[in-house]
């Protein structure tokens, strides 16, 4: 059996193991170890490579960006900053047709610029936005659809956990990847907002139960002083984290630390964080950090196994023979990711696909920052598509029991946003400079 065949079989087995429910890190580690063993016909070499990967993968101090931004995200979620962002957006867009839907998109964009975790956005705004939209006459399908759809902004607008993972896998700067995600993220948020407005204007019965929304009563508006007090922490957080990085005052790791400190002070002042809650947050942060570390270690040995097999070089030669060109390759690459998004989760897709395709992207002289943005957008579509759509399952699990909204209704409500994301993905492929305005 040739090395190329071993690599192809290992990829197929890896996908089957992950789809069957095995944790992606264990699947990566086991398949890679056996693959190296078979390629070199020496278990000692496989063992040494596994040990070396454990040392090399996360040895850099740059890896500190992961726990710091995860910590920031958990503190923000416990501090009700997402709820504050929604109340601010609700008041700003109250006179716009479909205003609550646009407010949900806007609040998700703000929340994304602080936390960078899509699943957290889906959980927070299911409890914050869905009851409000249902109260003001929006259809249940639209209410859950706009929450699920706009939750994906958490992985594109920086700071983003997927951007961090891509930066480590592709050996790119985390700060540069964050900067590259700003314009595509804002473009996607604007597109979602326009989609909500157009649906409300042209297809009102798909958005409103009675064909039109109920008015927001004057006594339900926040006083100006209260609105300002809710806005200040959000502005300070975004300015401190993103502003510090983009102005060159802070590295990505330092920005994560500043964000965690500002969020912690905000949570304490609001009375949402005490010692018991803070200890819970630290524990949750540790669990996520260890999980991500394990993923990166196992992805490292997987990359080495593929390099030993020669599979990436074989793929480069095959792509060259097909004569697809850059756009053709990117469309094929995106289709593969979209397909995988229907069966496995976002991180698994990146860990399986990138070690194989990054050498092809380098051979085609593609900008790896742009390639990363395309990857994240394509991967995020998988959060919305059945049967695996993680954001849809998160919304379903978080919905209060009194709302009889099925998982099928959530997927149907999300469909317009999925189509919108595919359109933006195509725009970014055709116009790469949109992802390079940093």
C-alpha positions in Angstrom: 0.0 0.0 0.0 1.5 3.4 -1.1 1.8 6.4 1.2 -0.8 8.3 -0.8 -3.4 5.5 -0.3 -2.6 5.4 3.4 -3.2 9.2 3.7 -6.5 8.9 1.8 -7.7 6.0 3.9 -6.7 7.9 7.1 -8.8 10.9 6.0 -11.8 8.8 5.3 -11.5 6.9 8.6 -11.0 10.3 10.4 -14.3 11.7 9.0 -16.1 8.5 9.9 -14.8 8.5 13.4 -15.7 12.2 14.0 -19.2 11.7 12.5 -19.6 8.6 14.6 -19.1 10.7 17.7 -15.5 10.3 18.6 -13.8 13.5 19.9 -11.9 15.0 17.0 -8.7 15.3 19.0 -8.6 11.6 19.8 -9.5 10.7 16.2 -6.8 13.0 14.9 -4.2 11.6 17.3 -5.0 7.9 16.8 -5.3 8.1 13.0 -2.1 10.1 12.6 -0.1 7.9 15.0 -1.2 4.7 13.0 -0.6 6.5 9.7 3.0 7.5 10.6 3.6 3.9 11.9 2.4 2.4 8.6 4.2 5.0 6.4 7.6 4.5 8.2 6.9 0.9 9.3 8.3 1.9 12.7 6.3 2.4 15.9 9.2 4.2 17.6 9.2 7.0 14.9 5.5 7.4 15.4 5.9 7.6 19.2 8.7 10.2 18.9 6.7 12.3 16.5 3.8 12.3 18.8 6.0 13.4 21.7 7.6 16.1 19.6 4.2 17.4 18.5 3.2 17.8 22.1 6.2 20.0 22.7 6.2 22.1 19.6 2.5 22.8 19.0 1.8 25.1 21.9 5.2 26.0 23.2 5.0 29.7 22.0 3.9 32.4 24.4 1.6 33.6 21.6 -0.7 30.7 22.5 -1.7 32.7 25.5 -4.3 34.5 23.3 -6.6 31.5 23.5 -7.3 31.4 27.3 -7.4 35.2 27.5 -10.1 35.7 24.9 -12.0 32.6 26.1 -11.9 34.2 29.6 -13.2 37.5 28.2 -16.0 35.7 26.4 -17.2 33.9 29.5 -17.1 37.0 31.7 -19.0 39.0 29.1 -21.7 36.3 28.9 -22.1 36.3 32.7 -22.2 40.1 32.9 -25.3 40.5 30.7 -23.5 42.7 28.3 -25.2 40.9 25.4 -28.6 41.9 26.9 -27.4 45.5 27.2 -26.3 45.5 23.6 -29.7 44.2 22.5 -31.5 46.9 24.5 -29.3 49.6 22.9 -29.9 48.3 19.4 -33.6 47.8 20.0 -34.0 51.5 20.9 -31.9 52.6 18.0 -33.9 50.7 15.4 -37.4 50.9 16.9 -38.7 53.0 14.0 -37.3 50.8 11.3 -39.4 48.2 9.6 -38.3 44.8 11.1 -36.4 46.8 13.7 -36.2 44.1 16.3 -34.7 41.7 13.8 -32.1 44.3 12.8 -31.5 45.1 16.4 -30.7 41.4 17.0 -28.2 41.4 14.1 -26.7 44.6 15.4 -26.5 43.3 19.0 -24.9 40.0 17.7 -22.3 42.1 15.9 -21.5 44.0 19.1 -21.4 40.8 21.1 -19.2 39.2 18.5 -16.7 42.1 18.7 -16.3 41.2 22.4 -16.6 37.4 22.7 -15.9 35.8 19.4 -17.9 32.6 20.1 -20.9 31.9 17.9 -22.5 29.3 20.2 -22.4 31.9 23.1 -24.2 34.4 20.9 -26.9 31.9 19.9 -27.5 31.0 23.6 -27.6 34.6 24.9 -29.9 36.0 22.2 -32.3 33.1 22.2 -33.2 34.1 25.8 -32.9 37.9 25.2 -34.3 38.5 21.7 -36.7 35.7 20.9 -39.2 36.5 23.7 -39.1 40.2 22.7 -39.8 39.5 19.0 -42.6 37.1 19.8 -44.1 39.6 22.2 -44.2 42.3 19.4 -45.8 40.1 16.8 -42.9 38.5 15.0 -43.5 34.9 13.7 -41.7 32.2 15.8 -39.9 30.9 12.7 -38.5 34.3 11.9 -37.6 35.1 15.5 -35.5 31.9 15.9 -34.1 32.2 12.3 -32.7 35.7 12.8 -31.1 34.7 16.1 -29.6 31.5 14.7 -28.4 33.2 11.5 -26.8 36.3 13.0 -25.1 34.2 15.7 -22.4 33.2 13.1 -21.0 36.8 13.3 -19.3 35.6 16.5 -16.8 33.6 14.5 -16.0 36.2 11.8 -16.0 39.6 13.6 -12.8 39.6 15.7 -11.9 38.4 18.2 -12.8 35.0 16.8 -11.9 31.6 18.2 -11.9 30.1 14.7 -9.6 32.9 13.5 -7.2 32.0 16.3 -7.3 28.3 15.4 -6.7 29.1 11.7 -3.8 31.4 12.6 -2.1 28.6 14.5 -2.7 26.0 11.8 -1.5 28.3 9.0 1.3 30.0 10.9 -0.3 33.5 10.5 -0.5 36.4 12.9 -3.5 36.3 15.1 -3.7 40.1 15.0 -3.6 40.2 11.2 -6.4 37.5 11.0 -8.5 39.6 13.4 -8.0 42.7 11.2 -8.9 40.8 8.0 -12.2 39.7 9.5 -13.5 43.2 10.2 -14.7 44.2 6.7 -16.2 40.8 5.8 -17.9 40.6 9.2 -19.4 44.1 8.9 -20.4 43.3 5.3 -22.2 40.2 6.5 -23.9 42.1 9.3 -25.1 44.7 6.8 -26.3 42.0 4.4 -28.3 40.4 7.2 -29.8 43.7 8.2 -30.9 44.4 4.6 -32.3 40.9 4.4 -34.4 41.5 7.5 -35.7 44.8 6.1 -36.5 43.4 2.6 -38.3 40.4 4.1 -40.3 42.8 6.3 -41.2 45.0 3.4 -41.8 42.5 0.6 -42.9 39.4 2.6 -44.4 40.9 5.8 -46.5 37.7 6.6 -43.2 35.7 6.8 -42.0 38.1 9.4 -45.0 39.3 11.3 -48.0 37.2 12.6 -50.5 39.9 11.6 -48.6 41.2 8.6 -47.2 44.2 10.6 -45.3 44.6 13.9 -46.8 45.9 17.2 -45.5 49.3 18.2 -43.0 49.7 21.0 -44.8 51.7 23.8 -43.2 54.9 25.0 -43.0 53.7 28.6 -40.9 50.7 27.4 -38.1 53.0 26.2 -35.0 53.3 28.3 -34.3 56.8 29.8 -31.3 58.5 28.0 -29.2 58.3 31.2 -29.7 54.6 31.5 -29.1 54.1 27.8 -25.7 55.9 28.1 -24.8 53.8 31.2 -25.4 50.6 29.2 -23.5 51.9 26.2 -20.3 53.0 28.0 -19.0 49.5 29.0 -19.7 48.2 25.5 -17.7 51.0 23.9 -14.8 50.7 26.4 -14.6 47.0 25.8 -14.6 47.2 22.0 -12.3 50.2 22.0 -9.9 48.6 24.5 -9.6 45.3 22.8 -9.9 46.0 19.1 -8.7 49.6 19.2 -5.6 48.6 21.2 -4.7 46.0 18.6 -5.4 48.0 15.5 -3.5 51.0 16.7 -0.5 48.9 17.5 -0.6 49.6 21.2 -1.3 46.0 22.2 -0.4 42.5 20.9 -3.3 40.1 20.5 -2.4 38.4 23.8 -2.3 41.7 25.7 -5.6 42.8 24.1 -7.1 39.6 25.4 -5.9 40.4 28.9 -7.2 44.0 28.7 -10.5 42.7 27.5 -10.8 40.2 30.4 -9.9 42.9 32.9 -12.4 45.4 31.5 -15.1 42.8 31.4 -14.4 41.6 35.0 -14.5 45.2 36.3 -17.8 45.8 34.4 -19.3 42.5 35.8 -18.3 43.4 39.4 -19.7 46.9 39.1 -23.0 45.6 37.8 -23.1 43.0 40.6 -23.1 40.1 38.1 -19.7 38.7 39.1 -18.7 37.4 42.6 -16.0 35.0 43.8 -18.2 31.9 43.2 -19.2 32.9 39.7 -15.6 34.0 38.9 -14.3 30.6 40.0 -16.9 28.9 37.7 -15.7 31.1 34.8 -12.1 30.2 35.5 -13.0 26.5 35.5 -14.9 26.8 32.2 -12.0 28.7 30.7 -9.6 26.0 31.7 -11.8 23.3 30.2 -12.0 25.1 26.8 -8.3 26.0 26.8 -7.2 22.4 27.4 -9.6 21.2 24.8 -8.2 23.7 22.2 -4.7 22.8 23.2 -5.3 19.1 22.7 -6.9 19.9 19.3 -3.8 21.8 18.1 -1.4 19.2 19.4 -3.2 16.4 17.5 -3.6 18.6 14.4 0.2 19.1 14.5 0.9 15.4 14.3 -1.8 15.0 11.6 -0.1 17.7 9.5 3.2 15.8 9.9 1.7 12.5 8.9 0.2 14.1 5.7 3.6 15.7 4.9 5.3 12.3 5.3 2.8 10.7 3.0 3.3 13.2 0.2 -0.5 13.6 -0.1 -0.4 17.5 -0.2 2.1 17.4 -3.0 0.0 14.8 -4.9 -3.1 17.1 -4.4 -1.1 20.1 -5.8 -0.2 18.1 -8.9 -3.8 16.9 -9.3 -5.2 20.4 -9.1 -2.6 21.6 -11.6 -3.7 18.8 -14.1 -7.3 19.9 -13.7 -6.4 23.5 -14.6 -9.0 24.9 -12.3 -7.2 28.2 -11.6 -7.6 30.1 -8.3 -11.4 30.8 -8.6 -12.1 27.2 -9.6 -10.0 25.8 -6.8 -11.6 28.1 -4.2 -15.1 27.1 -5.4 -14.2 23.4 -5.1 -12.6 24.0 -1.7 -15.7 25.9 -0.5 -18.1 23.1 -1.7 -16.1 20.5 0.2 -16.3 22.6 3.4 -20.0 23.2 2.9 -20.6 19.5 2.5 -18.5 18.6 5.6 -20.4 21.3 7.5 -23.6 19.2 7.2 -22.0 16.3 9.1 -19.3 17.6 11.4 -18.5 20.7 13.5 -16.5 23.8 12.6 -13.2 23.0 14.4 -13.2 19.5 13.1 -13.5 20.7 9.5 -10.6 23.1 9.8 -8.4 20.5 11.6 -9.1 17.8 8.9 -9.1 19.9 5.8 -6.4 22.7 6.3 -3.3 20.5 6.7 -4.2 19.0 3.3 -5.2 22.2 1.5 -2.8 24.8 2.9 0.1 23.4 0.8 -2.1 23.7 -2.3 -3.0 27.3 -1.4 0.8 28.1 -1.0 1.6 26.4 -4.3 -1.1 28.6 -6.1 0.5 31.6 -4.3 -2.8 32.5 -2.6 -2.8 35.1 0.2 -3.2 32.9 3.3 -5.0 35.6 5.2 -7.7 35.8 2.5 -7.7 32.0 2.3 -8.4 32.0 6.1 -11.3 34.4 5.8 -12.9 32.3 3.1 -12.3 29.2 5.2 -14.0 30.7 8.3 -17.0 32.0 6.3 -17.5 28.6 4.6 -17.1 26.7 7.9 -19.6 29.0 9.7 -22.3 28.2 7.1 -22.1 24.7 8.5 -23.4 26.1 11.9 -26.7 26.8 10.1 -27.2 23.7 7.8 -28.9 20.5 8.8 -28.5 17.9 10.1 -25.5 19.0 12.2 -26.2 22.8 12.4 -24.7 23.5 15.9 -26.2 27.0 16.3 -29.7 25.6 15.5 -29.3 22.9 18.1 -28.0 25.5 20.6 -31.1 27.8 20.0 -33.4 24.8 20.4 -31.7 23.7 23.6 -31.8 27.3 25.0 -35.4 28.1 24.1 -37.8 28.4 27.1 -40.1 25.3 27.3 -43.2 27.4 26.8 -42.2 28.1 23.2 -43.3 25.2 21.0 -40.8 25.8 18.2 -39.4 22.7 16.5 -35.9 22.2 15.2 -37.3 22.0 11.6 -38.8 25.5 12.1 -35.4 26.8 13.3 -33.7 25.4 10.1 -36.5 26.8 7.9 -36.2 30.2 9.6 -32.4 30.2 9.1 -32.6 29.3 5.4 -32.6 33.0 4.1 -29.6 33.8 6.2 -27.8 30.7 4.9 -28.4 31.7 1.3 -27.2 35.2 2.2 -24.0 33.8 3.7 -23.3 31.7 0.5 -23.7 34.9 -1.6 -21.2 36.8 0.6 -18.9 33.9 0.4 -19.0 34.1 -3.4 -18.4 37.9 -3.3 -15.3 37.4 -1.1 -14.0 34.8 -3.5 -14.5 37.0 -6.5 -13.3 40.2 -4.7 -10.4 39.1 -2.4 -9.4 42.7 -1.6 -12.5 42.9 0.7 -10.7 40.6 3.1 -7.4 42.5 2.8 -8.5 46.0 3.8 -6.4 46.2 7.0 
